[in-house]
Amino acid sequence: MKTKTLSAMTEKGLDKKIAEFFYENQYIEVTDIKFSVGSVFAVLILYKDK
């Protein structure tokens, strides 16, 4: 299993980073996604390479 953490100051910025990550890693199997909202928007993606 691998993890990727992305964060941004805005929700739109985080959406853009998530889209870039999935575009660059089209052949992964996502196991879980955790979101966090505080002073920044953040996401933790747990995945496996295929």
N, CA, C and O atoms as a DFTB+ gen file, in Angstrom:
200 C
 N C O
     1  1       0.840      -1.179       0.000
     2  2       0.000       0.000       0.000
     3  2       0.890       1.249       0.000
     4  3       1.962       1.277       0.604
     5  1       0.413       2.254      -0.686
     6  2       1.099       3.536      -0.722
     7  2       0.116       4.614      -0.301
     8  3      -1.098       4.420      -0.365
     9  1       0.644       5.748       0.129
    10  2      -0.204       6.876       0.493
    11  2       0.258       8.127      -0.243
    12  3       1.429       8.284      -0.590
    13  1      -0.704       9.001      -0.463
    14  2      -0.406      10.305      -1.056
    15  2      -1.225      11.330      -0.289
    16  3      -2.440      11.186      -0.149
    17  1      -0.562      12.356       0.205
    18  2      -1.227      13.440       0.917
    19  2      -1.160      14.693       0.067
    20  3      -0.092      15.086      -0.403
    21  1      -2.311      15.315      -0.123
    22  2      -2.403      16.556      -0.885
    23  2      -3.097      17.594      -0.025
    24  3      -4.008      17.269       0.737
    25  1      -2.666      18.853      -0.145
    26  2      -3.322      19.917       0.603
    27  2      -3.318      21.201      -0.215
    28  3      -2.476      21.405      -1.089
    29  1      -4.287      22.061       0.096
    30  2      -4.400      23.338      -0.608
    31  2      -5.156      24.314       0.295
    32  3      -5.817      23.914       1.254
    33  1      -5.043      25.577      -0.027
    34  2      -5.716      26.609       0.760
    35  2      -7.210      26.701       0.438
    36  3      -7.994      27.163       1.267
    37  1      -7.608      26.262      -0.765
    38  2      -9.014      26.327      -1.166
    39  2      -9.492      24.953      -1.630
    40  3      -8.691      24.094      -1.998
    41  1     -10.794      24.763      -1.607
    42  2     -11.368      23.503      -2.073
    43  2     -11.109      23.321      -3.570
    44  3     -10.815      22.213      -4.019
    45  1     -11.215      24.385      -4.327
    46  2     -10.962      24.329      -5.766
    47  2      -9.504      23.939      -6.047
    48  3      -9.236      23.150      -6.953
    49  1      -8.577      24.487      -5.278
    50  2      -7.166      24.140      -5.427
    51  2      -6.907      22.678      -5.117
    52  3      -6.112      22.025      -5.792
    53  1      -7.580      22.163      -4.094
    54  2      -7.428      20.748      -3.749
    55  2      -8.009      19.868      -4.845
    56  3      -7.411      18.853      -5.204
    57  1      -9.167      20.243      -5.382
    58  2      -9.769      19.493      -6.485
    59  2      -8.805      19.395      -7.664
    60  3      -8.692      18.339      -8.285
    61  1      -8.117      20.479      -7.972
    62  2      -7.164      20.501      -9.079
    63  2      -5.996      19.548      -8.822
    64  3      -5.573      18.823      -9.723
    65  1      -5.477      19.551      -7.596
    66  2      -4.363      18.664      -7.258
    67  2      -4.778      17.197      -7.299
    68  3      -4.010      16.346      -7.746
    69  1      -5.995      16.898      -6.831
    70  2      -6.497      15.523      -6.868
    71  2      -6.642      15.063      -8.318
    72  3      -6.245      13.949      -8.661
    73  1      -7.207      15.916      -9.163
    74  2      -7.376      15.575     -10.577
    75  2      -6.026      15.310     -11.243
    76  3      -5.898      14.368     -12.025
    77  1      -5.025      16.125     -10.943
    78  2      -3.682      15.917     -11.501
    79  2      -3.100      14.583     -11.045
    80  3      -2.511      13.852     -11.842
    81  1      -3.266      14.266      -9.755
    82  2      -2.737      13.012      -9.214
    83  2      -3.369      11.818      -9.919
    84  3      -2.662      10.897     -10.328
    85  1      -4.701      11.822     -10.066
    86  2      -5.375      10.700     -10.725
    87  2      -5.047      10.640     -12.213
    88  3      -4.987       9.546     -12.774
    89  1      -4.833      11.768     -12.863
    90  2      -4.455      11.787     -14.275
    91  2      -3.073      11.159     -14.467
    92  3      -2.855      10.405     -15.415
    93  1      -2.145      11.474     -13.564
    94  2      -0.782      10.961     -13.661
    95  2      -0.686       9.500     -13.216
    96  3       0.272       8.811     -13.569
    97  1      -1.658       9.024     -12.451
    98  2      -1.650       7.663     -11.904
    99  2      -2.950       6.947     -12.260
   100  3      -3.722       6.572     -11.377
   101  1      -3.184       6.763     -13.542
   102  2      -4.446       6.207     -14.013
   103  2      -4.633       4.740     -13.673
   104  3      -5.765       4.256     -13.656
   105  1      -3.560       4.024     -13.405
   106  2      -3.653       2.580     -13.214
   107  2      -3.444       2.166     -11.765
   108  3      -2.814       1.142     -11.497
   109  1      -3.961       2.944     -10.836
   110  2      -3.872       2.591      -9.427
   111  2      -5.236       2.111      -8.946
   112  3      -6.267       2.416      -9.547
   113  1      -5.223       1.364      -7.866
   114  2      -6.449       0.901      -7.230
   115  2      -6.574       1.636      -5.901
   116  3      -5.797       1.390      -4.978
   117  1      -7.542       2.531      -5.802
   118  2      -7.733       3.322      -4.588
   119  2      -8.449       2.474      -3.545
   120  3      -9.512       1.914      -3.812
   121  1      -7.859       2.383      -2.355
   122  2      -8.424       1.615      -1.256
   123  2      -9.274       2.487      -0.349
   124  3     -10.348       2.070       0.083
   125  1      -8.799       3.705      -0.054
   126  2      -9.514       4.587       0.865
   127  2      -9.107       6.036       0.623
   128  3      -7.993       6.317       0.179
   129  1     -10.017       6.942       0.920
   130  2      -9.746       8.378       0.830
   131  2     -10.259       9.036       2.100
   132  3     -11.400       8.803       2.499
   133  1      -9.432       9.854       2.739
   134  2      -9.810      10.591       3.948
   135  2      -9.662      12.082       3.675
   136  3      -8.638      12.524       3.154
   137  1     -10.690      12.857       4.030
   138  2     -10.662      14.299       3.851
   139  2     -10.539      14.987       5.199
   140  3     -10.987      14.461       6.217
   141  1      -9.934      16.159       5.201
   142  2      -9.806      16.970       6.405
   143  2      -9.955      18.433       6.031
   144  3      -9.381      18.897       5.047
   145  1     -10.730      19.149       6.824
   146  2     -10.898      20.585       6.618
   147  2     -10.555      21.276       7.931
   148  3     -11.133      20.974       8.975
   149  1      -9.621      22.193       7.867
   150  2      -9.198      22.987       9.011
   151  2      -8.763      24.326       8.480
   152  3      -9.526      25.008       7.797
   153  1      -7.546      24.707       8.788
   154  2      -7.015      25.943       8.206
   155  2      -6.672      25.735       6.733
   156  3      -6.534      26.700       5.981
   157  1      -6.532      24.458       6.318
   158  2      -6.329      24.090       4.907
   159  2      -7.228      22.900       4.582
   160  3      -7.714      22.213       5.480
   161  1      -7.440      22.668       3.296
   162  2      -8.154      21.486       2.837
   163  2      -7.109      20.416       2.549
   164  3      -6.091      20.697       1.916
   165  1      -7.354      19.193       3.008
   166  2      -6.369      18.129       2.807
   167  2      -7.067      16.809       2.501
   168  3      -8.220      16.588       2.873
   169  1      -6.340      15.948       1.819
   170  2      -6.836      14.607       1.508
   171  2      -5.678      13.619       1.625
   172  3      -4.540      13.927       1.270
   173  1      -5.993      12.427       2.129
   174  2      -5.043      11.328       2.208
   175  2      -5.613      10.213       1.345
   176  3      -6.736       9.762       1.571
   177  1      -4.846       9.767       0.361
   178  2      -5.281       8.721      -0.558
   179  2      -4.447       7.474      -0.283
   180  3      -3.219       7.522      -0.353
   181  1      -5.104       6.358       0.029
   182  2      -4.446       5.078       0.240
   183  2      -4.696       4.246      -1.012
   184  3      -5.848       4.037      -1.394
   185  1      -3.620       3.763      -1.661
   186  2      -3.781       3.075      -2.937
   187  2      -2.735       1.994      -3.148
   188  3      -1.731       1.912      -2.440
   189  1      -3.016       1.147      -4.174
   190  2      -2.075       0.111      -4.616
   191  2      -1.797       0.329      -6.094
   192  3      -2.687       0.725      -6.847
   193  1      -0.565       0.073      -6.507
   194  2      -0.229       0.079      -7.936
   195  2      -0.754      -1.206      -8.545
   196  3      -0.732      -2.261      -7.911
   197  1      -1.224      -1.113      -9.771
   198  2      -1.684      -2.317     -10.481
   199  2      -0.584      -2.864     -11.332
   200  3      -0.771      -3.875     -12.009
